[in-house]
Amino acid sequence: MMDYAAINVILLDDRAHTDRFESGACAPSSEPKELLDDVRCLLSVFNGVHVLRTGSSCLTRTALLDSVTTDCNPVFVFLPVTGDLQPGRNPGSARNSQIYGYPSTAISQTNPKKLSQASGDEEIHGLALLKHIVLEISERHFSKLIVPIAVVDSSQVERVEDHYSGPPLNRVSPAHAIRCIEMGAVDVVSSPLDPDHLRAMSTLAYRAHIEGTKARPAFLELKKSRKLSWVGVDEERPYAYLREVMVSTLMSGICKPEIAVSKPASNELYRISWQRARFVEDAIGTWAFPAHDLADDELVHAGYLMLQHALAMPELAEWRLPSDDLKHYLTACKSAYNSFVLYHNFRHVIDVLQAIFHFLVQIGTLPPYPANSRPAKSHSNLSSIELLLTPFEAFVLLVTAIGHDVGHPGVNNAFLVALKAPLAQLYNDNSVLEAFHCAAYSQILRRYWPAAYNSTRIRSLLIKSILATDMQLHFKYMTDLDNLQQKLAHNGGTDGWAVKDLEDYKTLACGLLIKCADISNV
């Protein structure tokens, strides 16, 4: 016989100060009274409750409880959805932000299956999170022991008279209840929670227990048979992705550029508060750039600010883009990075971009940042190698940094070659990923920055700089650097050098800078 009080309970509430497990009496806290009242109500019916703050922690704890249960106890997951029930709100939309002028795709238009793979899991909430959990159950990533329950707060409930028990009761409006049920909620409750309603939900727990117990052997066998991917996140996508999609998508983009990339609608805007915008503005000027502390929209904003700072130089006037076009370009670049890859993703790319930006500001190739600050070095104190670089090389290095890992699958060249992946065959086992990044990134530039794409000088330096990030070539670059230093020491500078030699050493300097930035931080 199942012990109803012993079932697993998760309460998601972003007002909680920390993720924790409560049992017995609810500990004193400075958290909102409404949250503490709901926790106490749950503890009056159940033995314990997991209080969680974010969508990502909710998904993680749900998966853990689902996998470790030995007695097939159900997991009640209480999900607040009030914000999404208000008129004009999209499921899972950002809650506390201001429009700052970026193109974006609404979370409600995103495939929920991909939400748990993204670095922004903490942003999933409300009906979007509910839908995602329901999809996980239907695809048998979660078992039938998981019981998602929508929670609507008192601002969205109706007061109805109960002539039998006397006092008025809180009741979720039928329209809101129906919407939650349509999204997959097993039940809908109002907050403050009612212990009588919670006790009446025991039939839901017994049904989940019976169905989950019957399906448990097949569910565990399916989990065991699923192969874990080499990136350790998604269980199916990377195999197909490496074997087919990387090559087929690339070739489609090259052969059919008119349908390869679509531009986001101009009325789709990112949202970022002005306080966070100011924080990002300050952060990009320091070596201690906090890439892990920035949301995706803030990372895009950081890239935008760095490019704008460089493009303000008169030497780069011919490469300037209108503000909206530059934001569209950065958005397309962000979308080209795989969310299931844990390291070589858009966060890493912006961190590399900021490192390059910092290098170039420090050696005076880019103007001082912030604009009203003093140069880090005087021209007379620059080395011969530093003097090789001009605003043009600086611009190409920034653009290179943004695209140097486009479409990275999360494995290295040796793995692809050993796998005999189509991509390795396409590039004859040589600098496989780097060559792919060049080709894939070129399609983004062709669509979003045609002036850069059509420039032979830019494409040549960009390709050579991306290829320099292949660690198989590391010692070649170290040898070339040593030769350059010896030549400079012998000649006392670059005066009288042939134009071709100067161009070759500029390319070497760019390759060395992108290599340093690539391995420096996140």
C-alpha positions as CSV (number, residue, x, y, z in Angstrom):
1,M,0.0,0.0,0.0
2,M,1.4,3.4,-1.0
3,D,2.0,5.9,1.8
4,Y,0.5,9.1,0.4
5,A,2.4,11.3,2.8
6,A,5.7,9.8,1.6
7,I,5.4,10.8,-2.0
8,N,8.0,13.2,-3.5
9,V,6.9,16.8,-3.7
10,I,8.6,19.7,-5.6
11,L,7.5,23.3,-5.2
12,L,9.0,25.7,-7.8
13,D,9.0,29.3,-6.7
14,D,11.5,32.0,-7.8
15,R,11.0,33.9,-4.6
16,A,12.9,31.2,-2.7
17,H,16.3,32.3,-1.5
18,T,17.9,28.9,-1.9
19,D,17.1,25.4,-3.3
20,R,16.5,23.1,-0.3
21,F,14.6,20.2,1.1
22,E,12.1,21.0,3.9
23,S,10.8,18.4,6.4
24,G,9.0,18.6,9.7
25,A,8.4,22.3,10.7
26,C,9.2,24.9,8.1
27,A,12.4,26.8,9.2
28,P,12.1,30.6,9.9
29,S,13.0,32.6,6.8
30,S,12.9,36.1,5.4
31,E,11.2,34.8,2.3
32,P,7.7,36.1,1.4
33,K,5.0,35.0,3.7
34,E,2.9,33.5,0.8
35,L,5.8,31.1,-0.1
36,L,6.3,30.0,3.5
37,D,2.6,29.5,3.9
38,D,2.5,27.2,0.9
39,V,5.5,25.3,2.2
40,R,3.8,24.8,5.6
41,C,0.6,23.7,3.9
42,L,2.5,21.1,1.9
43,L,4.3,19.9,5.1
44,S,1.0,19.5,6.8
45,V,0.1,16.8,4.3
46,F,3.4,15.4,3.0
47,N,6.6,14.3,4.8
48,G,8.8,16.7,2.9
49,V,9.0,19.2,0.1
50,H,11.8,20.2,-2.3
51,V,11.7,24.0,-2.6
52,L,13.4,25.0,-5.9
53,R,14.1,28.4,-7.5
54,T,14.7,27.8,-11.2
55,G,13.4,25.8,-14.1
56,S,16.7,24.1,-14.5
57,S,16.9,23.0,-10.9
58,C,13.3,21.8,-11.1
59,L,14.1,19.6,-14.2
60,T,17.3,18.3,-12.6
61,R,15.6,17.3,-9.3
62,T,12.6,15.8,-11.1
63,A,14.9,13.6,-13.2
64,L,16.8,12.6,-10.1
65,L,13.8,11.7,-8.0
66,D,12.4,9.8,-11.0
67,S,15.5,7.7,-11.4
68,V,16.3,6.9,-7.8
69,T,12.9,5.8,-6.6
70,T,12.7,2.1,-5.6
71,D,9.1,2.0,-4.4
72,C,7.6,3.9,-7.3
73,N,6.4,6.8,-5.3
74,P,5.0,9.5,-7.5
75,V,6.5,13.0,-7.8
76,F,4.1,15.9,-7.5
77,V,5.6,18.9,-9.3
78,F,3.9,22.2,-8.4
79,L,4.5,24.8,-11.1
80,P,3.5,28.5,-10.8
81,V,1.8,29.6,-14.1
82,T,0.1,32.8,-13.1
83,G,2.3,35.1,-15.2
84,D,1.4,33.3,-18.3
85,L,-2.3,33.5,-17.7
86,Q,-2.4,37.3,-17.7
87,P,-3.7,38.9,-20.9
88,G,-1.1,39.5,-23.6
89,R,1.5,37.2,-22.0
90,N,3.3,34.5,-24.0
91,P,4.2,31.3,-22.2
92,G,7.6,31.5,-20.6
93,S,8.2,35.2,-21.6
94,A,10.7,37.2,-19.6
95,R,9.2,38.8,-16.5
96,N,11.3,41.6,-15.2
97,S,13.0,43.4,-18.1
98,Q,12.8,46.4,-20.4
99,I,13.0,46.5,-24.2
100,Y,16.5,47.3,-25.3
101,G,16.2,46.8,-29.0
102,Y,17.3,43.3,-30.0
103,P,15.7,40.8,-32.4
104,S,14.7,37.6,-30.7
105,T,12.6,34.5,-31.0
106,A,9.9,34.1,-28.4
107,I,10.3,31.1,-26.1
108,S,6.8,30.0,-27.0
109,Q,8.0,29.4,-30.5
110,T,10.9,27.3,-29.4
111,N,10.8,23.5,-29.6
112,P,10.4,22.6,-25.9
113,K,12.6,19.5,-26.4
114,K,15.5,21.8,-26.9
115,L,14.9,23.8,-23.7
116,S,16.7,21.4,-21.4
117,Q,19.7,21.5,-23.6
118,A,20.2,25.2,-23.6
119,S,22.4,27.1,-21.2
120,G,19.4,29.2,-20.3
121,D,17.4,26.5,-18.6
122,E,17.0,28.8,-15.6
123,E,14.8,31.1,-17.7
124,I,12.2,28.3,-18.4
125,H,9.1,28.8,-16.3
126,G,5.3,28.8,-16.3
127,L,3.5,27.1,-19.1
128,A,6.7,26.6,-21.1
129,L,8.1,24.5,-18.3
130,L,4.9,22.7,-17.9
131,K,4.8,21.9,-21.6
132,H,8.4,20.7,-21.5
133,I,7.8,18.3,-18.6
134,V,4.7,16.9,-20.3
135,L,6.7,16.4,-23.5
136,E,9.5,14.6,-21.5
137,I,6.8,12.3,-20.1
138,S,5.3,11.6,-23.5
139,E,8.8,10.8,-24.9
140,R,9.6,8.6,-21.9
141,H,12.5,10.7,-20.7
142,F,10.4,11.0,-17.5
143,S,8.3,8.2,-16.3
144,K,4.6,8.2,-15.5
145,L,5.4,8.8,-11.9
146,I,5.8,12.5,-12.6
147,V,2.6,14.5,-11.9
148,P,2.8,18.1,-13.1
149,I,0.4,20.4,-11.2
150,A,-0.3,24.0,-12.2
151,V,-0.4,26.6,-9.4
152,V,-2.4,29.9,-9.9
153,D,-2.1,32.6,-7.2
154,S,-5.0,34.4,-5.5
155,S,-5.0,37.3,-8.0
156,Q,-6.4,34.9,-10.7
157,V,-9.0,33.0,-8.7
158,E,-12.7,33.5,-8.2
159,R,-14.5,33.8,-4.8
160,V,-17.5,31.5,-4.8
161,E,-20.1,30.9,-2.1
162,D,-20.4,27.4,-0.7
163,H,-23.9,27.1,0.9
164,Y,-22.9,23.9,2.6
165,S,-19.7,24.8,4.4
166,G,-20.4,28.5,4.9
167,P,-17.3,30.7,4.1
168,P,-16.4,31.7,0.5
169,L,-13.9,29.4,-1.3
170,N,-11.1,30.2,-3.8
171,R,-11.6,28.6,-7.2
172,V,-9.5,28.8,-10.2
173,S,-11.4,30.3,-13.1
174,P,-12.6,27.7,-15.6
175,A,-10.9,29.5,-18.5
176,H,-7.5,29.4,-16.7
177,A,-8.0,25.8,-15.5
178,I,-8.9,24.6,-19.0
179,R,-5.8,26.3,-20.5
180,C,-3.5,24.6,-17.9
181,I,-5.2,21.2,-18.5
182,E,-4.8,21.7,-22.3
183,M,-1.0,22.3,-21.7
184,G,-0.8,19.0,-19.9
185,A,-1.3,19.8,-16.2
186,V,-2.8,16.8,-14.3
187,D,-4.5,19.2,-11.8
188,V,-4.8,23.0,-11.2
189,V,-4.6,24.4,-7.6
190,S,-4.8,27.9,-6.2
191,S,-2.2,29.6,-4.0
192,P,-2.4,29.9,-1.0
193,L,-2.6,26.1,-1.1
194,D,-5.5,24.4,0.6
195,P,-4.6,21.3,2.7
196,D,-8.1,19.7,2.0
197,H,-7.5,20.0,-1.7
198,L,-4.0,18.5,-1.3
199,R,-5.5,15.5,0.6
200,A,-8.2,15.1,-2.1
201,M,-5.4,14.7,-4.7
202,S,-4.5,11.3,-3.3
203,T,-6.4,9.6,-6.1
204,L,-4.0,11.2,-8.6
205,A,-1.1,9.8,-6.6
206,Y,-2.5,6.3,-6.5
207,R,-3.2,6.4,-10.3
208,A,0.3,7.6,-11.0
209,H,1.7,4.9,-8.7
210,I,-0.2,2.1,-10.4
211,E,0.5,3.2,-13.9
212,G,4.2,4.0,-13.1
213,T,4.7,0.6,-11.4
214,K,3.3,-1.2,-14.4
215,A,5.4,0.8,-16.9
216,R,8.6,0.8,-14.8
217,P,10.4,-2.2,-16.2
218,A,9.9,-1.1,-19.8
219,F,10.9,2.5,-18.9
220,L,14.1,1.4,-17.2
221,E,15.0,-0.9,-20.1
222,L,14.5,2.0,-22.5
223,K,16.7,4.3,-20.4
224,K,19.4,1.6,-20.3
225,S,19.3,1.0,-24.0
226,R,19.6,4.7,-24.9
227,K,23.2,5.6,-25.8
228,L,24.7,8.5,-24.0
229,S,26.2,11.0,-26.5
230,W,29.8,12.1,-26.3
231,V,28.8,15.5,-25.1
232,G,26.8,13.9,-22.3
233,V,23.6,16.0,-22.8
234,D,21.3,14.8,-25.5
235,E,20.8,11.1,-26.1
236,E,20.1,11.1,-29.8
237,R,20.7,14.4,-31.6
238,P,24.5,14.5,-31.8
239,Y,24.8,11.1,-33.6
240,A,22.6,12.2,-36.4
241,Y,24.0,15.7,-36.2
242,L,27.6,14.5,-36.8
243,R,26.7,11.9,-39.4
244,E,24.4,13.9,-41.6
245,V,23.2,17.3,-40.6
246,M,26.5,19.1,-40.4
247,V,27.4,18.3,-44.0
248,S,23.9,18.4,-45.5
249,T,23.0,21.8,-43.9
250,L,26.4,23.2,-45.0
251,M,26.0,22.1,-48.6
252,S,22.5,23.4,-48.7
253,G,23.6,26.8,-47.4
254,I,26.3,27.0,-50.0
255,C,24.3,25.7,-53.0
256,K,21.0,27.5,-52.1
257,P,21.9,30.7,-50.3
258,E,18.5,32.3,-50.9
259,I,16.9,29.9,-48.5
260,A,19.8,29.0,-46.2
261,V,19.2,31.7,-43.5
262,S,16.1,33.6,-42.6
263,K,16.3,37.1,-41.0
264,P,14.4,37.6,-37.8
265,A,11.4,39.9,-38.0
266,S,12.3,43.5,-37.1
267,N,9.6,43.6,-34.5
268,E,11.0,40.7,-32.5
269,L,13.1,42.4,-29.7
270,Y,15.5,41.2,-27.1
271,R,14.8,42.4,-23.6
272,I,17.5,43.6,-21.2
273,S,17.3,46.0,-18.3
274,W,19.2,49.2,-18.5
275,Q,21.0,48.3,-15.3
276,R,22.3,45.1,-16.9
277,A,23.2,47.0,-20.1
278,R,25.4,49.3,-18.0
279,F,26.9,46.3,-16.2
280,V,27.9,44.8,-19.6
281,E,29.3,48.1,-20.8
282,D,31.6,48.1,-17.8
283,A,32.5,44.4,-18.0
284,I,33.8,44.4,-21.5
285,G,36.5,46.8,-20.5
286,T,38.2,44.5,-18.0
287,W,40.3,41.4,-18.3
288,A,38.1,39.8,-15.6
289,F,35.1,39.6,-18.0
290,P,32.4,37.5,-16.2
291,A,31.1,35.5,-19.2
292,H,29.4,33.0,-16.9
293,D,27.4,35.7,-15.1
294,L,25.7,37.0,-18.3
295,A,22.5,35.8,-19.9
296,D,22.4,35.1,-23.6
297,D,20.9,38.5,-24.4
298,E,23.6,40.1,-22.4
299,L,26.3,38.2,-24.3
300,V,24.8,39.5,-27.6
301,H,24.8,43.0,-26.2
302,A,28.5,42.6,-25.2
303,G,29.4,41.6,-28.8
304,Y,27.4,44.5,-30.2
305,L,29.2,47.0,-28.0
306,M,32.7,45.7,-28.9
307,L,31.9,45.8,-32.6
308,Q,30.4,49.2,-32.4
309,H,33.5,50.5,-30.6
310,A,35.8,49.2,-33.3
311,L,33.6,50.3,-36.2
312,A,33.6,53.9,-34.9
313,M,37.2,54.1,-36.3
314,P,37.3,56.1,-39.6
315,E,39.5,53.5,-41.1
316,L,36.7,51.0,-40.9
317,A,33.9,53.2,-42.3
318,E,33.4,51.0,-45.4
319,W,32.5,48.0,-43.2
320,R,30.0,49.6,-41.0
321,L,26.5,48.2,-40.6
322,P,23.3,49.9,-39.5
323,S,22.6,49.2,-35.8
324,D,19.7,46.9,-36.4
325,D,21.6,44.9,-39.1
326,L,24.5,44.5,-36.7
327,K,22.2,43.1,-34.1
328,H,20.6,40.7,-36.7
329,Y,24.0,39.5,-37.6
330,L,24.9,38.8,-33.9
331,T,21.6,37.0,-33.4
332,A,22.2,34.8,-36.4
333,C,25.6,33.9,-35.1
334,K,24.2,33.0,-31.7
335,S,21.7,30.8,-33.3
336,A,24.4,29.0,-35.2
337,Y,26.0,27.6,-32.1
338,N,24.6,24.3,-30.7
339,S,22.9,24.6,-27.4
340,F,23.8,21.0,-26.5
341,V,27.5,21.7,-26.6
342,L,28.8,22.6,-23.1
343,Y,32.0,24.4,-24.0
344,H,32.3,25.5,-27.6
345,N,29.1,27.5,-27.5
346,F,28.2,31.2,-27.8
347,R,29.3,32.0,-24.3
348,H,32.8,30.8,-25.1
349,V,32.8,32.7,-28.3
350,I,31.9,36.1,-26.7
351,D,34.6,35.4,-24.1
352,V,37.1,34.9,-26.8
353,L,35.9,38.0,-28.6
354,Q,36.3,40.0,-25.4
355,A,39.8,38.7,-24.9
356,I,40.7,39.8,-28.4
357,F,39.1,43.1,-27.8
358,H,41.1,43.6,-24.6
359,F,44.4,42.6,-26.3
360,L,43.7,45.1,-29.2
361,V,42.8,47.9,-26.8
362,Q,45.9,47.3,-24.7
363,I,48.3,47.5,-27.7
364,G,46.6,50.5,-29.1
365,T,45.2,48.9,-32.3
366,L,41.7,49.8,-31.1
367,P,40.9,53.1,-29.4
368,P,40.9,53.2,-25.6
369,Y,37.9,51.8,-23.8
370,P,35.9,53.4,-22.3
371,A,36.2,56.1,-25.0
372,N,37.3,58.8,-22.5
373,S,40.1,56.8,-21.0
374,R,43.8,57.2,-21.7
375,P,45.7,54.8,-24.0
376,A,47.3,51.8,-22.3
377,K,50.5,52.4,-24.2
378,S,52.1,55.2,-26.1
379,H,53.0,54.6,-29.7
380,S,56.7,54.8,-28.9
381,N,56.4,51.9,-26.4
382,L,54.8,49.5,-28.9
383,S,56.8,46.5,-30.0
384,S,57.6,45.8,-33.7
385,I,55.0,43.0,-33.7
386,E,52.3,45.2,-32.2
387,L,53.1,47.9,-34.8
388,L,52.3,45.3,-37.5
389,L,48.6,45.4,-36.8
390,T,46.3,48.1,-38.2
391,P,42.5,48.8,-37.6
392,F,41.8,46.4,-40.5
393,E,43.5,43.4,-38.8
394,A,41.7,44.4,-35.6
395,F,38.3,44.4,-37.3
396,V,39.0,41.0,-38.9
397,L,40.1,39.5,-35.6
398,L,36.9,40.6,-33.9
399,V,34.7,39.2,-36.7
400,T,36.8,36.0,-36.7
401,A,36.3,35.5,-33.0
402,I,32.6,35.6,-33.3
403,G,32.5,32.8,-35.9
404,H,35.6,30.7,-35.1
405,D,33.5,27.8,-33.6
406,V,30.2,28.1,-35.5
407,G,28.3,24.8,-35.5
408,H,30.8,23.0,-33.2
409,P,29.5,19.5,-32.4
410,G,31.3,19.2,-29.0
411,V,34.0,16.7,-30.1
412,N,37.5,17.2,-31.6
413,N,39.0,16.5,-35.0
414,A,40.6,13.2,-33.9
415,F,37.2,11.9,-32.9
416,L,35.6,12.8,-36.2
417,V,38.4,11.2,-38.1
418,A,38.2,8.0,-36.0
419,L,34.4,8.0,-36.5
420,K,34.9,8.4,-40.3
421,A,32.2,11.1,-40.1
422,P,31.1,12.6,-43.4
423,L,32.6,15.9,-42.3
424,A,36.0,14.3,-41.9
425,Q,35.7,12.8,-45.3
426,L,34.7,16.1,-46.8
427,Y,37.9,17.8,-45.6
428,N,40.2,14.8,-46.0
429,D,40.9,14.5,-42.3
430,N,42.7,17.9,-42.2
431,S,41.6,20.6,-39.8
432,V,38.2,19.2,-40.1
433,L,36.3,21.4,-37.7
434,E,38.2,24.6,-38.5
435,A,37.5,24.2,-42.2
436,F,33.8,23.5,-41.4
437,H,33.7,26.7,-39.2
438,C,35.1,28.7,-42.0
439,A,32.6,27.4,-44.5
440,A,29.6,27.6,-42.2
441,Y,30.5,31.1,-41.0
442,S,30.9,32.3,-44.5
443,Q,27.2,31.6,-45.2
444,I,26.2,33.8,-42.2
445,L,28.4,36.6,-43.5
446,R,27.0,36.2,-47.0
447,R,23.5,36.8,-45.6
448,Y,24.1,39.3,-42.9
449,W,27.3,41.1,-43.7
450,P,27.8,40.9,-47.5
451,A,30.4,43.7,-47.6
452,A,32.6,41.5,-45.3
453,Y,31.8,38.3,-47.2
454,N,32.6,39.9,-50.6
455,S,36.0,41.2,-49.5
456,T,38.8,39.0,-50.6
457,R,41.2,40.5,-48.0
458,I,38.7,39.9,-45.1
459,R,37.9,36.3,-46.2
460,S,41.6,35.4,-46.6
461,L,42.7,36.7,-43.2
462,L,39.5,35.3,-41.5
463,I,40.0,31.8,-42.9
464,K,43.7,31.8,-42.0
465,S,42.9,33.0,-38.5
466,I,40.2,30.3,-37.9
467,L,42.5,27.6,-39.2
468,A,45.1,28.8,-36.7
469,T,42.9,27.6,-33.8
470,D,43.6,24.0,-34.8
471,M,45.8,22.8,-31.9
472,Q,47.5,20.3,-34.3
473,L,49.2,23.3,-35.8
474,H,50.3,24.8,-32.4
475,F,54.0,23.9,-32.6
476,K,54.2,25.2,-36.1
477,Y,53.0,28.6,-34.9
478,M,55.5,28.5,-32.0
479,T,58.3,27.9,-34.5
480,D,57.1,30.7,-36.8
481,L,57.0,33.1,-33.8
482,D,60.5,32.1,-32.8
483,N,61.7,32.8,-36.3
484,L,60.0,36.2,-36.3
485,Q,61.6,37.2,-33.0
486,Q,65.0,36.2,-34.2
487,K,64.6,38.1,-37.5
488,L,63.4,41.2,-35.5
489,A,66.4,41.0,-33.2
490,H,68.7,40.7,-36.1
491,N,67.2,43.5,-38.1
492,G,66.3,45.8,-35.3
493,G,62.7,46.3,-36.6
494,T,60.7,45.9,-39.8
495,D,62.1,48.7,-41.8
496,G,63.0,47.6,-45.3
497,W,61.0,44.4,-45.2
498,A,59.3,43.2,-48.3
499,V,55.5,43.9,-48.5
500,K,54.8,40.1,-48.8
501,D,56.9,39.4,-45.7
502,L,55.0,42.1,-43.7
503,E,51.6,40.6,-44.8
504,D,52.7,37.1,-43.8
505,Y,53.8,38.3,-40.3
506,K,50.6,40.3,-39.9
507,T,48.7,37.0,-40.6
508,L,51.0,35.2,-38.1
509,A,50.3,37.9,-35.4
510,C,46.6,37.5,-36.0
511,G,46.8,33.8,-35.7
512,L,48.7,34.0,-32.4
513,L,46.3,36.5,-30.9
514,I,43.2,34.3,-31.8
515,K,45.0,31.3,-30.4
516,C,45.8,33.1,-27.1
517,A,42.2,34.3,-26.8
518,D,40.8,30.8,-27.6
519,I,42.5,29.1,-24.7
520,S,42.6,32.0,-22.2
521,N,39.2,31.9,-20.4
522,V,35.8,30.2,-20.7
